[in-house]
Amino acid sequence: MFILLLQTIWLFISELAGKDLDFDVIMKFLMFATPRLIPMVLPLTILLTSIMIFGNFAENYEFAAMKSSGISLQRAMRTLSVFIFFVGIGAFLFSNTVIPSSERRFVNLRKNIVKVKPAMAITPNQFNDLGDINIRVSDKYGDNDEFLKNIIIHKKAARAGNFTVIKATDGELKGNIDSDLITLVLNDGNYYDEIQQKSPKRRKKLPFAKTHFKQYVLNLDLSALDNVDMDAQQYSKGYNMLNVSGLKTQIDSISVQVNDEVKSTSEEVDRRNGFKELNRNLKIDTIQIAEIDTLDLIKDRFNTKQKAQIYNLAFSNVEGVIRRIETTRRSLEVKKRALNKYEMSLHDKYALGIACVLLFFVGAPLGAIIRKGGLGLPIVIGVVLFLTYHFIGIFAKNGAEEGGIPPFLGSWLSTFIIFPLSIFLTYRATRDRGFISIDNFIQPIRDFFEKRSKSKNVEKQNS
């Protein structure tokens, strides 16, 4: 947990550094980030501890003493097996209650931290929401990073959309950064403003105003950024923020949206093609096969101007249908990817408990087989096994997210793989057999070379 928590701090250090955050806010950040590490920490812990404990038993001949007293390996594992079973149930309950709640608080805390006025008011190469503008710069320099390069600003307005854009080659931040007012001086740039006309005819002309300036001054009031409630909960529907019932509800909602969108697109395409109105009063069986192509009929019955109108209308209808289908396809890809994430999150809650139980039945017999305890070989074997299990799960989830495999398989594939391994290891350990009997592979090769050497000796004696 400590190692993974350090990794979390390293990943999010850019969000914590330079924000003038209080110590209690940083502690909340780490506390809310801790439960999300349990799905990795708990299975790894069970695997390592089971290998180390049973490896110590075997190395110190504790199992030999148990067997001489009539205690089998199954009986020695019985109490721990019951304990691990309840640990698996606890892991499911934890992933269904604590993890969604902490994830929701973690995400909302990150969003709230972004709103806090930073010591460096602008971060390069990303849009920053400051007061009534969105600003992006390519670089900052200077003693206090007050000089900016390649500035793009979108000014907010009552109407929705980016209608006012300001571009400048460089600029400078002036004033006390700790105050609520920052002055931004822009140099050598252009001011673009789209003019909204009430008349539809004038609106089609897309009128705009453009002004070039040598220097432009913006005063930004950042007082609202100081009044940020770190406990505000605005985001609550992420796939990691819901329990089982919430995930099922969200899955049903997205599935209905996907089906409705497919149905509406199909109906609109049929309507634009005139499919429903085509031969409504005729029976299919009574329609004779046309001997002449319909395009030939157009050539015979219409003049050149009418033909051009017909072809243009057909082309516009086809292009409209293609655009509609492409738009629906992109929308469905986003929704299906979200649906896959929700389904995998649902299955992950069950898979975590099962994985804890199975990894115990991998680690305990493996420790008894290798007969090594402590922090040496068991750590190496345990980490290799867990990384294999973890990477299989990552690749499976990536494939399931893109729709390559079902979401169910994406969550359970790694568990399905370790299930036969746990049975195999438990079977070998209970019968006092090694992981792999090397003699079974070496003995046939040895017999083969012995037969060849004997046959050569016989040939030499006969000659």
C-alpha positions as CSV (number, residue, x, y, z in Angstrom):
1,M,0.0,0.0,0.0
2,F,2.8,2.4,0.9
3,I,4.6,1.8,-2.5
4,L,1.4,2.2,-4.5
5,L,0.4,5.3,-2.5
6,L,3.8,6.9,-3.4
7,Q,3.1,6.1,-7.0
8,T,-0.3,7.9,-6.7
9,I,1.4,10.9,-5.2
10,W,3.9,10.9,-8.1
11,L,1.1,10.7,-10.7
12,F,-0.9,13.6,-9.2
13,I,2.0,15.7,-8.0
14,S,1.3,18.3,-10.7
15,E,-2.2,18.8,-9.3
16,L,-1.0,19.3,-5.7
17,A,2.2,21.3,-6.2
18,G,2.0,25.1,-6.4
19,K,-1.7,25.3,-5.4
20,D,-1.2,26.7,-1.9
21,L,-3.3,23.9,-0.5
22,D,-3.7,23.3,3.2
23,F,-2.3,20.2,4.9
24,D,-5.7,18.8,5.6
25,V,-6.7,19.0,1.9
26,I,-3.6,17.0,0.9
27,M,-4.4,14.4,3.6
28,K,-7.9,14.2,2.3
29,F,-6.6,13.7,-1.2
30,L,-4.4,10.8,-0.1
31,M,-7.1,9.3,2.1
32,F,-9.6,9.2,-0.7
33,A,-7.0,7.8,-3.1
34,T,-6.2,4.9,-0.8
35,P,-9.3,2.7,-1.2
36,R,-8.9,2.7,-5.0
37,L,-5.6,0.8,-4.5
38,I,-7.2,-2.1,-2.6
39,P,-8.1,-4.1,-5.8
40,M,-4.4,-4.3,-6.5
41,V,-3.0,-4.5,-2.9
42,L,-5.3,-7.1,-1.5
43,P,-4.8,-9.9,-4.0
44,L,-1.0,-9.3,-4.1
45,T,-0.9,-9.3,-0.3
46,I,-2.8,-12.6,-0.1
47,L,-0.6,-14.2,-2.7
48,L,2.7,-13.1,-1.1
49,T,1.7,-13.9,2.5
50,S,0.4,-17.4,1.6
51,I,3.6,-18.2,-0.2
52,M,5.8,-16.9,2.6
53,I,3.9,-18.6,5.5
54,F,3.5,-22.0,3.9
55,G,7.1,-21.7,2.5
56,N,8.3,-21.2,6.1
57,F,6.3,-24.2,7.3
58,A,7.8,-26.4,4.6
59,E,11.3,-25.0,5.1
60,N,11.3,-25.6,8.8
61,Y,9.8,-29.1,8.4
62,E,6.5,-28.1,10.1
63,F,4.5,-29.9,7.5
64,A,6.6,-33.1,8.1
65,A,5.7,-32.8,11.8
66,M,2.1,-32.3,11.0
67,K,1.9,-35.2,8.7
68,S,3.6,-37.5,11.2
69,S,0.9,-36.4,13.6
70,G,-1.8,-37.3,11.1
71,I,-2.6,-33.7,10.0
72,S,-2.8,-33.4,6.2
73,L,-2.2,-30.3,4.2
74,Q,-5.9,-29.9,3.6
75,R,-6.6,-29.8,7.3
76,A,-3.7,-27.4,7.8
77,M,-5.3,-25.1,5.2
78,R,-8.8,-25.5,6.5
79,T,-9.0,-22.6,8.9
80,L,-7.2,-20.2,6.6
81,S,-9.4,-21.2,3.8
82,V,-12.5,-20.3,5.8
83,F,-10.8,-17.0,6.7
84,I,-9.9,-16.2,3.1
85,F,-13.5,-17.0,2.1
86,F,-14.8,-14.3,4.4
87,V,-12.0,-12.0,3.2
88,G,-13.4,-12.5,-0.3
89,I,-16.9,-11.5,0.9
90,G,-15.4,-8.5,2.6
91,A,-13.5,-7.5,-0.5
92,F,-16.8,-7.6,-2.5
93,L,-18.6,-5.5,0.2
94,F,-15.6,-3.1,0.3
95,S,-15.6,-2.7,-3.5
96,N,-19.4,-2.2,-3.5
97,T,-19.5,0.5,-0.7
98,V,-16.3,2.1,0.3
99,I,-14.5,2.3,-3.1
100,P,-17.4,4.0,-5.0
101,S,-17.8,6.5,-2.2
102,S,-14.1,7.3,-1.9
103,E,-13.8,7.4,-5.7
104,R,-16.6,9.9,-5.9
105,R,-15.0,12.1,-3.2
106,F,-11.5,11.7,-4.9
107,V,-12.8,12.8,-8.3
108,N,-14.7,15.7,-6.9
109,L,-11.8,16.8,-4.8
110,R,-9.5,16.8,-7.8
111,K,-12.1,18.9,-9.7
112,N,-12.3,21.3,-6.8
113,I,-8.5,21.6,-6.5
114,V,-8.3,22.6,-10.1
115,K,-10.6,25.6,-9.3
116,V,-8.4,26.9,-6.6
117,K,-6.3,29.8,-7.6
118,P,-2.8,28.4,-8.3
119,A,0.5,30.1,-7.5
120,M,1.2,29.8,-11.2
121,A,-2.1,31.2,-12.7
122,I,-1.6,29.5,-16.1
123,T,-0.4,26.0,-17.0
124,P,1.3,25.7,-20.5
125,N,-0.2,23.6,-23.3
126,Q,-3.7,23.3,-21.9
127,F,-6.7,25.6,-21.6
128,N,-7.2,27.1,-18.2
129,D,-10.5,28.4,-16.9
130,L,-9.7,31.8,-15.4
131,G,-12.5,34.2,-14.5
132,D,-14.5,35.0,-17.7
133,I,-11.8,33.6,-20.2
134,N,-10.3,30.3,-21.2
135,I,-6.6,30.8,-22.0
136,R,-3.9,28.6,-23.5
137,V,-0.2,29.4,-23.8
138,S,2.6,27.3,-25.4
139,D,5.3,28.4,-22.9
140,K,6.1,30.5,-19.8
141,Y,9.4,31.9,-18.8
142,G,10.9,34.5,-16.4
143,D,11.7,34.5,-12.8
144,N,8.1,34.1,-11.8
145,D,6.8,32.6,-15.1
146,E,5.2,36.0,-15.8
147,F,6.0,36.1,-19.5
148,L,3.8,34.0,-21.9
149,K,4.2,32.9,-25.5
150,N,1.6,32.1,-28.3
151,I,-1.5,33.0,-26.4
152,I,-5.0,31.9,-27.4
153,I,-8.0,33.2,-25.4
154,H,-11.7,32.4,-25.7
155,K,-13.9,34.9,-23.9
156,K,-17.0,33.7,-22.2
157,A,-20.3,35.3,-22.9
158,A,-24.0,34.9,-22.1
159,R,-24.6,33.0,-25.4
160,A,-23.2,29.5,-25.7
161,G,-20.1,29.1,-28.0
162,N,-16.7,30.5,-28.6
163,F,-17.6,33.7,-30.5
164,T,-14.8,35.9,-29.3
165,V,-11.2,34.8,-29.8
166,I,-8.0,36.7,-29.0
167,K,-4.6,35.6,-30.3
168,A,-1.3,37.2,-29.3
169,T,2.3,36.3,-29.9
170,D,3.4,37.1,-26.3
171,G,2.1,38.6,-23.1
172,E,2.9,39.3,-19.5
173,L,1.1,38.8,-16.2
174,K,1.3,41.8,-13.9
175,G,0.2,42.4,-10.3
176,N,0.3,40.5,-7.1
177,I,-0.5,36.8,-7.9
178,D,-1.8,36.4,-4.3
179,S,-4.5,39.0,-4.9
180,D,-7.8,38.6,-6.6
181,L,-6.9,40.7,-9.6
182,I,-4.5,39.8,-12.3
183,T,-3.6,42.0,-15.2
184,L,-2.8,40.3,-18.5
185,V,-1.0,42.4,-21.1
186,L,-1.1,41.0,-24.6
187,N,1.3,42.2,-27.4
188,D,1.0,42.0,-31.2
189,G,-2.2,40.1,-31.7
190,N,-5.6,39.9,-33.3
191,Y,-9.1,40.2,-31.8
192,Y,-11.9,38.1,-33.6
193,D,-15.6,38.5,-32.8
194,E,-18.4,36.7,-34.6
195,I,-21.4,39.1,-35.0
196,Q,-24.7,37.4,-34.4
197,Q,-27.4,38.8,-36.7
198,K,-31.1,38.4,-36.1
199,S,-31.9,38.0,-39.7
200,P,-31.4,34.4,-41.0
201,K,-30.2,35.8,-44.4
202,R,-27.5,37.9,-42.8
203,R,-26.6,35.1,-40.4
204,K,-25.8,32.8,-43.4
205,K,-23.1,35.3,-44.4
206,L,-21.2,34.6,-41.1
207,P,-20.3,38.2,-40.4
208,F,-17.4,38.9,-38.1
209,A,-15.1,41.7,-36.9
210,K,-11.4,41.5,-36.8
211,T,-9.0,44.0,-35.1
212,H,-5.2,44.0,-34.9
213,F,-3.6,45.4,-31.8
214,K,-0.1,46.2,-30.6
215,Q,-1.1,45.9,-27.0
216,Y,-4.3,44.7,-25.3
217,V,-4.9,44.7,-21.5
218,L,-7.2,42.3,-19.7
219,N,-8.1,42.5,-16.0
220,L,-9.1,39.1,-14.6
221,D,-11.1,38.9,-11.4
222,L,-10.2,35.6,-9.7
223,S,-12.1,36.2,-6.4
224,A,-14.5,33.4,-7.2
225,L,-11.7,30.9,-7.3
226,D,-11.0,31.5,-3.6
227,N,-14.5,30.5,-2.6
228,V,-14.1,26.8,-3.5
229,D,-15.9,24.2,-1.3
230,M,-13.5,21.3,-1.2
231,D,-16.3,19.0,-0.1
232,A,-18.6,19.8,-3.0
233,Q,-19.9,16.7,-4.7
234,Q,-20.9,17.6,-8.3
235,Y,-19.8,14.4,-10.1
236,S,-21.5,11.1,-9.1
237,K,-22.1,9.0,-12.2
238,G,-18.7,7.7,-13.1
239,Y,-18.3,3.9,-13.6
240,N,-16.0,3.7,-10.6
241,M,-18.4,5.8,-8.4
242,L,-21.4,3.5,-8.4
243,N,-22.3,0.4,-6.5
244,V,-23.9,-2.7,-8.0
245,S,-27.5,-1.4,-8.1
246,G,-26.3,2.0,-9.5
247,L,-24.2,0.2,-12.2
248,K,-27.2,-2.0,-13.2
249,T,-29.4,1.1,-13.5
250,Q,-26.8,2.9,-15.6
251,I,-26.2,-0.1,-17.8
252,D,-30.0,-0.4,-18.5
253,S,-30.2,3.4,-19.2
254,I,-27.3,3.4,-21.7
255,S,-28.6,0.2,-23.4
256,V,-31.9,1.8,-23.9
257,Q,-30.2,4.9,-25.4
258,V,-28.2,2.8,-27.7
259,N,-31.2,0.8,-28.9
260,D,-33.3,4.0,-29.3
261,E,-30.6,5.7,-31.4
262,V,-30.2,2.7,-33.7
263,K,-34.0,2.5,-34.1
264,S,-34.3,6.3,-34.8
265,T,-31.4,6.3,-37.3
266,S,-32.9,3.3,-39.1
267,E,-36.3,5.0,-39.3
268,E,-34.8,8.3,-40.5
269,V,-32.8,6.6,-43.2
270,D,-35.8,4.7,-44.4
271,R,-37.9,7.9,-44.4
272,R,-35.3,9.8,-46.4
273,N,-35.0,7.0,-48.9
274,G,-38.7,6.7,-49.3
275,F,-38.6,3.1,-48.3
276,K,-41.9,3.1,-46.4
277,E,-43.7,4.9,-49.2
278,L,-42.3,2.7,-51.9
279,N,-44.9,0.5,-53.6
280,R,-47.2,0.7,-50.5
281,N,-50.3,-0.4,-52.5
282,L,-48.5,-3.1,-54.4
283,K,-47.8,-6.7,-53.5
284,I,-44.2,-7.8,-54.0
285,D,-45.3,-11.0,-55.8
286,T,-47.2,-9.0,-58.4
287,I,-44.3,-6.7,-59.3
288,Q,-42.7,-7.7,-62.6
289,I,-38.9,-7.6,-63.0
290,A,-38.0,-4.4,-65.0
291,E,-36.3,-5.1,-68.3
292,I,-35.0,-1.6,-68.6
293,D,-32.8,0.2,-66.0
294,T,-34.5,3.0,-64.2
295,L,-31.6,5.3,-65.1
296,D,-32.4,4.7,-68.8
297,L,-36.0,5.8,-68.1
298,I,-34.7,9.0,-66.6
299,K,-32.7,9.6,-69.8
300,D,-35.7,9.1,-72.0
301,R,-38.3,11.1,-70.1
302,F,-36.5,14.2,-68.8
303,N,-34.5,17.0,-70.3
304,T,-30.9,17.9,-69.3
305,K,-31.9,20.4,-66.7
306,Q,-34.4,18.1,-65.0
307,K,-31.9,15.3,-65.1
308,A,-29.3,17.5,-63.3
309,Q,-31.9,18.3,-60.7
310,I,-32.8,14.7,-60.2
311,Y,-29.2,13.6,-59.9
312,N,-28.3,16.5,-57.5
313,L,-31.3,15.6,-55.3
314,A,-30.2,12.0,-55.3
315,F,-26.6,12.9,-54.4
316,S,-27.7,15.2,-51.6
317,N,-30.0,12.5,-50.2
318,V,-27.2,9.9,-50.2
319,E,-24.7,12.3,-48.7
320,G,-27.3,13.2,-46.0
321,V,-27.9,9.5,-45.2
322,I,-24.1,8.9,-45.1
323,R,-23.5,11.8,-42.7
324,R,-26.4,10.6,-40.5
325,I,-25.0,7.1,-40.4
326,E,-21.4,8.3,-39.6
327,T,-22.7,10.6,-36.8
328,T,-24.7,7.7,-35.3
329,R,-21.7,5.4,-35.6
330,R,-19.4,7.8,-33.7
331,S,-22.1,8.4,-31.1
332,L,-22.6,4.6,-30.7
333,E,-18.9,4.0,-30.4
334,V,-18.7,6.4,-27.4
335,K,-21.8,5.0,-25.8
336,K,-20.8,1.4,-26.3
337,R,-17.3,2.1,-24.8
338,A,-19.0,3.7,-21.8
339,L,-21.4,0.7,-21.6
340,N,-18.4,-1.7,-21.6
341,K,-16.7,0.2,-18.8
342,Y,-19.9,0.1,-16.7
343,E,-20.3,-3.6,-17.3
344,M,-16.6,-4.3,-16.5
345,S,-16.9,-2.3,-13.3
346,L,-19.9,-4.4,-12.3
347,H,-18.1,-7.7,-12.9
348,D,-14.9,-6.4,-11.2
349,K,-16.7,-6.1,-7.9
350,Y,-17.4,-9.9,-8.0
351,A,-14.1,-10.9,-9.5
352,L,-12.1,-9.2,-6.7
353,G,-13.5,-11.5,-4.0
354,I,-13.1,-14.6,-6.2
355,A,-9.5,-13.6,-7.1
356,C,-8.6,-13.3,-3.4
357,V,-9.7,-16.9,-2.8
358,L,-8.1,-18.3,-5.9
359,L,-4.8,-16.6,-5.3
360,F,-4.7,-18.1,-1.8
361,F,-5.0,-21.5,-3.3
362,V,-2.2,-20.6,-5.7
363,G,0.2,-19.2,-3.1
364,A,-0.4,-21.7,-0.2
365,P,0.4,-24.9,-2.2
366,L,3.2,-23.1,-4.1
367,G,4.9,-22.2,-0.8
368,A,4.6,-25.8,0.3
369,I,6.1,-27.0,-3.0
370,I,9.1,-24.6,-3.2
371,R,9.8,-25.0,0.5
372,K,11.2,-21.5,0.8
373,G,10.0,-18.8,3.2
374,G,11.0,-15.3,4.1
375,L,11.6,-12.4,1.7
376,G,13.7,-14.0,-1.0
377,L,12.4,-16.5,-3.5
378,P,8.8,-16.3,-2.4
379,I,8.7,-12.5,-3.1
380,V,10.2,-13.1,-6.6
381,I,7.7,-15.9,-7.5
382,G,4.8,-14.0,-6.0
383,V,5.5,-10.8,-7.8
384,V,6.0,-12.6,-11.2
385,L,2.7,-14.5,-10.7
386,F,0.8,-11.4,-9.8
387,L,2.3,-9.3,-12.6
388,T,1.2,-12.0,-15.0
389,Y,-2.3,-12.0,-13.5
390,H,-2.4,-8.2,-13.5
391,F,-1.2,-7.7,-17.1
392,I,-3.6,-10.3,-18.4
393,G,-6.4,-8.4,-16.7
394,I,-5.2,-5.1,-18.2
395,F,-5.0,-6.4,-21.8
396,A,-8.3,-8.1,-21.4
397,K,-10.0,-4.9,-20.1
398,N,-8.4,-2.8,-22.9
399,G,-9.8,-5.3,-25.5
400,A,-13.2,-5.4,-23.8
401,E,-13.4,-1.6,-23.7
402,E,-12.9,-1.4,-27.5
403,G,-15.4,-4.1,-28.0
404,G,-12.9,-6.8,-29.1
405,I,-14.1,-9.2,-26.4
406,P,-17.2,-9.2,-24.2
407,P,-17.0,-7.1,-21.0
408,F,-17.7,-10.1,-18.9
409,L,-14.6,-11.9,-20.3
410,G,-12.5,-8.7,-19.9
411,S,-13.2,-8.7,-16.1
412,W,-12.9,-12.5,-15.6
413,L,-10.2,-13.6,-18.0
414,S,-7.3,-13.4,-15.5
415,T,-9.4,-15.1,-12.9
416,F,-10.4,-17.9,-15.3
417,I,-6.7,-18.5,-16.0
418,I,-5.6,-18.8,-12.4
419,F,-8.5,-21.1,-11.5
420,P,-7.0,-24.2,-13.2
421,L,-3.5,-23.2,-11.8
422,S,-4.9,-23.2,-8.3
423,I,-6.4,-26.6,-8.7
424,F,-3.2,-28.0,-10.2
425,L,-1.0,-26.6,-7.5
426,T,-3.3,-27.7,-4.7
427,Y,-3.4,-31.2,-6.2
428,R,0.4,-31.4,-6.5
429,A,1.0,-30.1,-3.0
430,T,-1.5,-32.4,-1.3
431,R,0.3,-35.4,-2.8
432,D,3.8,-34.3,-1.9
433,R,4.8,-33.7,-5.5
434,G,6.8,-30.9,-7.0
435,F,5.6,-28.2,-9.3
436,I,6.9,-30.1,-12.4
437,S,8.5,-33.5,-12.3
438,I,11.7,-33.0,-14.3
439,D,12.4,-36.7,-14.4
440,N,9.3,-37.2,-16.6
441,F,11.0,-35.1,-19.2
442,I,14.6,-36.1,-18.7
443,Q,14.2,-39.9,-18.4
444,P,12.9,-40.5,-22.0
445,I,15.9,-38.5,-23.4
446,R,18.3,-40.4,-21.1
447,D,16.8,-43.8,-22.2
448,F,17.1,-42.7,-25.9
449,F,20.8,-42.0,-25.6
450,E,21.5,-45.1,-23.6
451,K,19.9,-47.3,-26.3
452,R,21.9,-45.6,-29.0
453,S,25.2,-46.1,-27.1
454,K,24.3,-49.8,-26.5
455,S,23.5,-50.3,-30.2
456,K,26.8,-48.8,-31.2
457,N,28.7,-51.0,-28.8
458,V,27.0,-54.1,-30.2
459,E,27.9,-53.1,-33.7
460,K,31.5,-52.5,-32.8
461,Q,31.7,-56.0,-31.1
462,N,30.2,-57.7,-34.2
463,S,32.6,-55.9,-36.5
